[in-house]
């Protein structure tokens, strides 16, 4: 003899998350499947005809089959990003390539001119542009007034 929890039978339906109407219908359908109730008694209990009962019983059993069918293993795929996101990613890639090209061109100009970026000034683009330009930038009038 196997020991374990006693089977609750149709009382399993009581623990489901559904309304009383749906639970009653399911209890009656399961009672006909297990042979505890005849189809005629089930139709009377639910107040429906035999054809309608046959249809809802088939739908209930089909729903059970679908719920028990194994799904696809693993995590579901993420939804495809919108077209705007894909366009932005392409634009970012293009802009990065352009930036890399400009940095390479700047490095070549600096190397050909024999200049090295000065670490104390940060070696930023503005400092390099000043060193490479032949004309000195004019001072602002406000700077000249402060010095006098």
Secondary structure, 3 states (H helix, E strand, C coil): CCCCCCCCHHHHHHHCCCCHHHHHHHHHHHHHHHCCCCHHHHHHHHCCCHHHHHHHHHHHHHHHHHHHCCCCCCCCCCCCCCHHHHHHHHHHHHHHHHHHHHHHHHHHHHHHHCCCCCHHHCCCHHHHHHHHCCCCCCCCHHHHHHHC
